[in-house]
């Protein structure tokens, strides 16, 4: 009987074991179905982004499509430039900025509302002409738009407006330096999150920026825009970068979801579309599939020129590096593994490039400045002496007119003597100067501003008071 019981028990155990295995298999199949559904949902956003890119590529002409592929693979050659070629295109750009974009008959050609851009550009040209007339900046804009003068003019105005939004109307009137950035924007650059590689011999390596997302410091949207604007200037100062285009590699390994949520909010600034640089190629490497929806959203918000040249690489670092090498990016520029740790060498090298660029930009900006002219551009509280619409619309002049409006009745009253009028204008000028207001006029060259004497300022106030009575 004992052997028979053992056989029955074995059959019972085998049956239970079989039932348990069936239950486990069913559970595994259910889990697999859930995981498959989740994966499909994550892939759906990426498929939409890929379809958008494919549709835009098919809409290009054969020549434009060839340009995109050559940029991505790093085999495109820049336009051969001669002095006559550059001069001819600079003249066309100057015409667009002084005549073409202000022609009311051509407004229908622009797909964007350009009023804010025009106002920002006009005021900057009036207050700091050395910014908008900078030949190097204009050439960079022309190279970024493949020597299309009209597109370069629009890009130039976008650039001025973007600079104004990020740094304010006063700092917009001079070169932006590292100290102008918000503290958290400075910390982000100091963290070693960006490495810039430039082949100085110009033989094999295209200028490449490698960005390590996991090293990004927490930034507000404004600070992120400032750091992007500033570092783009560091990279685009090289003529080689302007000619061949910038290759950007972004590693997201170790980055959190919050990094990309901030990037989505930051995308409203659209700094890439305003900078004096051309998109060579953009590679985004990631290993976390949960990032797919956010990356898909970022992909669709990119400027079209960048989106056409963007490639997404999903996998561990080594696998991504292998794919990047097929696009002509040398392995020596790519990290061997995870890149979440702080790298002091990268941080030091980037900061040195920043400080050198700042010094070069300031030296160039103040070159040839007469000693009697002021170092800083006009502030919004200053009073500018001159005639024309820019003077009438300047904030300091509007405030000055409002102050004079309160005194015009007593100044122009028949019983007011000449001595009393002189005292009124003298007291007015003294009060304004004590509050920090400067009375400025253009110097002979028109590039700089100089302070006028108290006598000239009083004469200006008296003339304005008399003119108010005639209106």
Secondary structure, DSSP 8 states (H G I E B T S, - for coil): -HHHHHHHHHHHHHHHHHHHHHHHHHHHHHHHHHHHHHHHHHHHHHHHHHHHHHHHHHTS-HHHHHHHHHHHHT--------HHHHHHHHHHHHHHHHTGGG-GGGGGG-SS--HHHHHHHHHHHHH-HHHHT-HHHHHHHHHHTTT-HHHHHHHHHHHHHHHHHHHHHHHTTS---GGGS-HHHHHHHHTT-EEEE--TT-SS---EEEEEGGG-----HHHHHHHHHHHHHHHHTSHHHHHH-EEEEEE-TT--HHHHHHHHHHTTT-GGGTSS--EEEEEEEE--GGGHHHHHHHHHHS-HHHHTTEEEEES-HHHHHHHHHTTT--GGGS-SS---S--HHHHHHHHHHHHHHHHHHHHHHTTT--TTS-SS---TT-EE---SHHHHH-HHHHHHHHHHHHHHHHHT-TT--HHHHHHHHHHHHHHHHHTT--EEEE-TTSSSEEE--HHHHHHHHHHHHHHHHH-
